[in-house]
Amino acid sequence: MDDAMRLKVEQCSRTAEDFTKLYYSSVDKRRHQLGKLYLDNGLLVWNGCGVTNRDAIQKYILDLPASEHNLQVLDAQPVVDDAVSGQLTFLISAAGTVKFQDNPMRPFQQNFIITAQGDKWKIASDCYRLQDSLSTVKSD
Amino acid sequence: IGFDVAEQTTLPPAKASFLCDAAGADVVRQFIEQYFIIYDSANRQPLLDAYHEQAMLSLSVASNSYQGARLNNYFDWSRNILRMAGDKSRHIRYGRLPVVSFLSELPKTQHDPQSFSVDLTLFTPKLINFVVTGVFRELSKKEQYGNGNPDSPKIMRSFQRVFMIVPMANGGFCIRNEMLFISNPTQAQSKMAFKPRPAEPIQPAPAVPQVAPAVPNVVTSPVVDEST
């Protein structure tokens, strides 16, 4: 890995740390502000349910039961392909445990594609999965 | 008379897959099929063809085990930014050869395709991003090397892989970025692992067909918004 790439990785790692700190405190405590973190035409995929556009995402998350996330693992990489040349784009992978009101604590994994818009980082896509989302026996 | 302050406490039901663009279904399905056939085989070297010359791969491991077998086989290679001092590029495999030799060192596996959930979050002519979540089991020493205790316990793992793939000149695709996450399964996952379940084929979510054209603009020409 050359120095230029090392720098990118360094910046990407720092951004991932700052970003997730802000994201999880927002989603747990200040949900009404969360929409601002997304691009206008951003995408949220919540356990396989797709929601597009900032306002719809904000509403979807507001309607979820109150949450307490505990972030434990964080990984991130810069995307350096020609396809995004000139456009800073980072992949972020986060994992930990979450407790939604009245639900048992469960492991979750979440992936973001964030991209620089002006001097602000915005979420282009956000993919959230409770680790065993598909293994829970349906109660109907 | 009370106040209407009751909050929602149930979670929306989960779906097995989301496709931001129906056109991506075949590409993703084929890619996943081919990738895991090789990954689960005795020899992972053929994966060289699946990675870009400057591919990047990192592995991260859940920091605490919920239950089940220790994750010792993976911890030494785990990249967790929250616990990293110094050089942040440590534990990133960069380049086709380092990536595949690293993958070859990881325990041999058998994945359970029925456990997979697949989320396609970006589908453009130049860049495709999708996330695969599911379970695999580690092969026993007997299965790997032909010796060892045949009754050794079957170790189950939960995993998530994020793939960023790009088209190649020959019409195929190769991996530009990959992040692999490994943890122990929850009880619910262990219970359902490798058991048949009702088929829920990968199909587009009809409610949001407009996603695909929107996102590519974001990634390729983000400055447009500013000028308007």
Boltz contact constraints between the chains, C-beta under 6 A:
constraints:
  - contact:
      token1: [A, 1]
      token2: [B, 89]
      max_distance: 6.0
  - contact:
      token1: [A, 1]
      token2: [B, 94]
      max_distance: 6.0
  - contact:
      token1: [A, 6]
      token2: [B, 89]
      max_distance: 6.0
  - contact:
      token1: [A, 9]
      token2: [B, 88]
      max_distance: 6.0
  - contact:
      token1: [A, 9]
      token2: [B, 89]
      max_distance: 6.0
  - contact:
      token1: [A, 10]
      token2: [B, 88]
      max_distance: 6.0
  - contact:
      token1: [A, 13]
      token2: [B, 81]
      max_distance: 6.0
  - contact:
      token1: [A, 13]
      token2: [B, 88]
      max_distance: 6.0
  - contact:
      token1: [A, 16]
      token2: [B, 81]
      max_distance: 6.0
  - contact:
      token1: [A, 17]
      token2: [B, 81]
      max_distance: 6.0
  - contact:
      token1: [A, 39]
      token2: [B, 218]
      max_distance: 6.0
  - contact:
      token1: [A, 41]
      token2: [B, 214]
      max_distance: 6.0
  - contact:
      token1: [A, 43]
      token2: [B, 211]
      max_distance: 6.0
  - contact:
      token1: [A, 45]
      token2: [B, 18]
      max_distance: 6.0
  - contact:
      token1: [A, 45]
      token2: [B, 119]
      max_distance: 6.0
  - contact:
      token1: [A, 45]
      token2: [B, 121]
      max_distance: 6.0
  - contact:
      token1: [A, 47]
      token2: [B, 14]
      max_distance: 6.0
  - contact:
      token1: [A, 48]
      token2: [B, 14]
      max_distance: 6.0
  - contact:
      token1: [A, 48]
      token2: [B, 15]
      max_distance: 6.0
  - contact:
      token1: [A, 48]
      token2: [B, 17]
      max_distance: 6.0
  - contact:
      token1: [A, 48]
      token2: [B, 18]
      max_distance: 6.0
  - contact:
      token1: [A, 49]
      token2: [B, 12]
      max_distance: 6.0
  - contact:
      token1: [A, 49]
      token2: [B, 15]
      max_distance: 6.0
  - contact:
      token1: [A, 50]
      token2: [B, 18]
      max_distance: 6.0
  - contact:
      token1: [A, 50]
      token2: [B, 205]
      max_distance: 6.0
  - contact:
      token1: [A, 50]
      token2: [B, 208]
      max_distance: 6.0
  - contact:
      token1: [A, 52]
      token2: [B, 208]
      max_distance: 6.0
  - contact:
      token1: [A, 52]
      token2: [B, 211]
      max_distance: 6.0
  - contact:
      token1: [A, 63]
      token2: [B, 8]
      max_distance: 6.0
  - contact:
      token1: [A, 65]
      token2: [B, 8]
      max_distance: 6.0
  - contact:
      token1: [A, 65]
      token2: [B, 9]
      max_distance: 6.0
  - contact:
      token1: [A, 72]
      token2: [B, 63]
      max_distance: 6.0
  - contact:
      token1: [A, 73]
      token2: [B, 60]
      max_distance: 6.0
  - contact:
      token1: [A, 73]
      token2: [B, 63]
      max_distance: 6.0
  - contact:
      token1: [A, 73]
      token2: [B, 80]
      max_distance: 6.0
  - contact:
      token1: [A, 74]
      token2: [B, 81]
      max_distance: 6.0
  - contact:
      token1: [A, 74]
      token2: [B, 82]
      max_distance: 6.0
  - contact:
      token1: [A, 75]
      token2: [B, 58]
      max_distance: 6.0
  - contact:
      token1: [A, 75]
      token2: [B, 60]
      max_distance: 6.0
  - contact:
      token1: [A, 75]
      token2: [B, 79]
      max_distance: 6.0
  - contact:
      token1: [A, 75]
      token2: [B, 179]
      max_distance: 6.0
  - contact:
      token1: [A, 77]
      token2: [B, 56]
      max_distance: 6.0
  - contact:
      token1: [A, 77]
      token2: [B, 177]
      max_distance: 6.0
  - contact:
      token1: [A, 79]
      token2: [B, 177]
      max_distance: 6.0
  - contact:
      token1: [A, 81]
      token2: [B, 166]
      max_distance: 6.0
  - contact:
      token1: [A, 81]
      token2: [B, 176]
      max_distance: 6.0
  - contact:
      token1: [A, 83]
      token2: [B, 126]
      max_distance: 6.0
  - contact:
      token1: [A, 83]
      token2: [B, 127]
      max_distance: 6.0
  - contact:
      token1: [A, 84]
      token2: [B, 219]
      max_distance: 6.0
  - contact:
      token1: [A, 87]
      token2: [B, 222]
      max_distance: 6.0
  - contact:
      token1: [A, 91]
      token2: [B, 177]
      max_distance: 6.0
  - contact:
      token1: [A, 93]
      token2: [B, 162]
      max_distance: 6.0
  - contact:
      token1: [A, 93]
      token2: [B, 179]
      max_distance: 6.0
  - contact:
      token1: [A, 95]
      token2: [B, 181]
      max_distance: 6.0
  - contact:
      token1: [A, 100]
      token2: [B, 11]
      max_distance: 6.0
  - contact:
      token1: [A, 101]
      token2: [B, 9]
      max_distance: 6.0
  - contact:
      token1: [A, 102]
      token2: [B, 9]
      max_distance: 6.0
  - contact:
      token1: [A, 109]
      token2: [B, 160]
      max_distance: 6.0
  - contact:
      token1: [A, 109]
      token2: [B, 181]
      max_distance: 6.0
  - contact:
      token1: [A, 111]
      token2: [B, 131]
      max_distance: 6.0
  - contact:
      token1: [A, 111]
      token2: [B, 162]
      max_distance: 6.0
  - contact:
      token1: [A, 115]
      token2: [B, 222]
      max_distance: 6.0
  - contact:
      token1: [A, 117]
      token2: [B, 222]
      max_distance: 6.0
  - contact:
      token1: [A, 118]
      token2: [B, 226]
      max_distance: 6.0
  - contact:
      token1: [A, 124]
      token2: [B, 218]
      max_distance: 6.0
  - contact:
      token1: [A, 125]
      token2: [B, 121]
      max_distance: 6.0
  - contact:
      token1: [A, 125]
      token2: [B, 122]
      max_distance: 6.0
  - contact:
      token1: [A, 127]
      token2: [B, 119]
      max_distance: 6.0
  - contact:
      token1: [A, 127]
      token2: [B, 121]
      max_distance: 6.0
  - contact:
      token1: [A, 127]
      token2: [B, 131]
      max_distance: 6.0
  - contact:
      token1: [A, 129]
      token2: [B, 133]
      max_distance: 6.0
  - contact:
      token1: [A, 131]
      token2: [B, 158]
      max_distance: 6.0
  - contact:
      token1: [A, 132]
      token2: [B, 186]
      max_distance: 6.0
  - contact:
      token1: [A, 132]
      token2: [B, 188]
      max_distance: 6.0
  - contact:
      token1: [A, 132]
      token2: [B, 189]
      max_distance: 6.0
  - contact:
      token1: [A, 133]
      token2: [B, 14]
      max_distance: 6.0
  - contact:
      token1: [A, 134]
      token2: [B, 16]
      max_distance: 6.0
  - contact:
      token1: [A, 134]
      token2: [B, 117]
      max_distance: 6.0
  - contact:
      token1: [A, 135]
      token2: [B, 188]
      max_distance: 6.0
  - contact:
      token1: [A, 135]
      token2: [B, 189]
      max_distance: 6.0
  - contact:
      token1: [A, 135]
      token2: [B, 192]
      max_distance: 6.0
  - contact:
      token1: [A, 136]
      token2: [B, 188]
      max_distance: 6.0
